């Protein structure tokens, strides 16, 4: 019987992860199946336990369960201890191990696929939820000049920034947390939308003028031209969606589960059609 994997979330019907992992399995000769798993908003733990009790090998975790997955995991690996959010679960010797591959996926996509360097750049991160937690430390490791977290609720952004331990080696990066209104007189080289606003066709309350000349506007939402991307493009920025991040973080999850890292360029190209 093929090893069983899935992506768990709510909503989850839109997820491209099954197609991505099917390509990875075909490419690497792995005997596995990968499906979508819809969990009730109040039933994440029970759904995960049922999946693994039935012999499931691993789960990708998407919105809104990444903090729930952190709490549920018996042990935390890789970037998960810093992120305090988990997007990859694996059964390891009877225990549930939690990983976070979001940040590696984002950084790999920006640097390798888009050819945009992060070191020395002014970076703005929109949102302070699980997605932001997942990418904070990998971004800091890239030695950006500044990293500003903006959020509707300032306290959440401040909590995220306070959680950062400078002993990660990110001492060269200036960190700050601000409400959206305070961005009016600031410019950034990279603006990352880590909110889920694009899923519902909404736009973060971002003032005009935040995009520096030649800026990259990156929306973690994929498969649609979001209001954030349109706003950024009209402001002269290079606007991209999160499909590359999705594929790159999936490749890292695949490596954790199967011990081999698949090639990603052809999969990204195929998904873009």
N, C-alpha and C positions, 0 to 999 in steps of 0.2 A: 504493500500500500504506500502511496506517495506521502511524503511528509506534508503536513498541513500548516499553512500560514494565513494571515488575514490582516486587513486594516480595520480598526475599530474606531467608530466615531458616531456623531449625531449632529448634522447629517453626514452620510457617507456614500450615498448613491452616485455622487459626482466624481468620486475618487478615481484617478487614473492608475493607482498603485497596482491593481491586478494585472493590467496590461504591461506595466513596467517590469514587474517581477516575472511575468511569463516570458518576456524577452530575455531577461537575465538568465532564467533557468535554461532556456533554449540555447543561449550563447555558451553557457558553462557546463551544459550536460547534467544539470541537477534534477533529480526526481522529486518534484514538489508541486503542490497546488496552492493557490493564493486567491482568497475571496474577500468580499466586503462583509463586515459584521456590524450591524446597527445595534447600538446599545441604548436602552432607555436612559434618559437623563439622570434618573435616580437608580439605575441598575448597572452601572459600569462594573463594579466589583464582582457581582454575581455572574455577569456575562463573561468576564475574563476567566473566572474560576471554572466555569462550565467548559469553556474552550480548552483550557489546559488539562482539565480532568478527563476530557475526551481524547487526549493524545496530541493536542495542538502543540507545535514546536515554537512558534513565535508570532508576535503581534506588532504591527505598526500602530501607533496611537495618534489620532488627529483630534481636532477641536470637538468638544471642549474638555477633553479628558486628560490632558498632559500632566496637570497637577495631581489628579486622582491616581494616575499611573505611578507617579513619584511616591505617593503615600502607600500605594499597594505593594510596590516592589520590596522584596526582602533585602536585596543588596543593590547598590548603585555603582555603575562602572563608567569609565571614560569621562565625558563632560557632564554626566548627570549629577554628580555631587555638587558641582558649581552651579549648574542651571536650576537645580531643584525642580526640574520638569523632565518628564520621560516621554520619548516618542517611539521607543523600541523596547519590547519585552521579550525575554528569552527564558525558557525553562533550563536551568542549570543544576543538575544533581538534586532535583527535588525542590529547588528554590527558584523564586522568580527574580531574575536579574533585570534591572532597568538601565537603559542607556539613553543618551540623547545625541542624535546624529544631525539635528537641524542646523546647528552652527557650522559644522564641517561642510555640510551640503551648501549652505549659503556662501561661505567664503570660497569654496572650490568653484562654484558657478561664477561668482563675480570675478575672481582672479584668472581662472583658466579658460572658462567658456566665453566670458565677456571681455577679457583682457583689460580689466580695470583694477588698478592697484589700490589697496586700502591704506597702506603705510603712509603716514604723514597727512592723511586727508581729514577733512571735517565731516563727521558722520552724524546724521540725525536718525534716531530710531523712534518710530511712531508706535505707541502702545506699550503697556507694561504687564501684559498677560503672559501666558505660558510660552507663546512664540518668542517674545522678547527675551524671556529668561533663557530660552534655549540657545539663542545666538549671541548673548552678551559677551561671554568669556572668549569664544573663538574670535569675535571682532576685536576684543581688547588685545589678544595675542598678536594681532596684525600690526599693532603699534600705530593706530590712528592718532592724529594730532589731538582731536577732540571727539568725544562721544556724548551726545546730548540725548536724553530720553524725554519725550514729550507725551503727555497723557491727559485725557479729560479730567481724571482725578489725580491731582498733583501728588497726593500722599502715596499712591501706588507707585508712581515713578520714583519718588524719593526712597521708598522702601527697596525698590530694585537696585538703585544706585548704591544705597548704603550696604546692600548685601555683597557688593563687590569687594573682594579682598585684594589689595594692591600687591600682595605677595605672589599673585599670578604672573608677575613679570610685566604688568601693564603700566608701570609707573610713569611712562612717558606720555600717557594719555590723560588729558583733562576730562573729568567726568562732571556731568551736571544733570539735574532733573528740572523740567520747567512745564508750566501749562502751555497750551497751544498759543494763547494770546501773547506770550512773551517771545515768540519767535519772529515777530514782525520786523525786527531790525537785524536779523541774522541770516547768513548764507552758508550753505553746506555743499560739499562736493558729492556726497552720497546721502540720499534720503531713502530709508527703508521703511515701507509700510508693513508693520507686523500686526496690524489690527485685522479683524475679519470683516471690516466695513464693506469691502468690495464684493463679498458673497451676497450681500443684500442690496447692492447697487448704491451704497452710500459712500460718502466722502469724509475723511477726517477733517476737522475744522482747521485746516492748514492755511495760514495767511499767504498772500502772494509774496514773491520776492525771496523765498527761501532757497531757491536753486541757484547756485553759483554758475558762471559760464562753464559749459561742458559737463554739467552735473549728471550723475546717474540717478534715476528714480526707479527704485526696485519695489515692486509689490509682491508679497509672498503669495497672494491669491494668483491662481493660474487659470488659463483656459478662457479668459474673457478680458475685454478692454475695460478696465475698471475706471470709475470716476477719478481716482487718484492718478492713474496713468494718463488719462486725457488731460487733466489739470496740469500735470508735469510737462507733457508734450507741448501744450499751448504756451508754457513758460520757457520753452527752449531746451528742456532737459531730454536726455536719452531715457525713454521709458521702457521698462521690460517687466514681464510677469515672472512668477516664481516657478515656472515649469522646470527650468534647469536645476533649481534648488531641490525640487521634488525628486528629480531623477538622481541627483548626487547624494542626497540623504538616503534615498532608497538603496543606492549602491553600497553605502556604508553599513546599513542594516543587513544587507545581503551578505556582506563580508563577516559581520558578527555571527550570523546564523549558519553560514555555509563554508566559511573559511577561505573564500575566494572573492576578489573584488572584480565585478564585471566592467566592461568598457561602457561608457555612457554616451558618447557623441552620437552614435547611430540611433540610439533609443530616443534621445532628445529630438533629433531630426525627424524620426518617424512619427513621433507624437505631434510635432508641429505641422505635419502633413506636407 
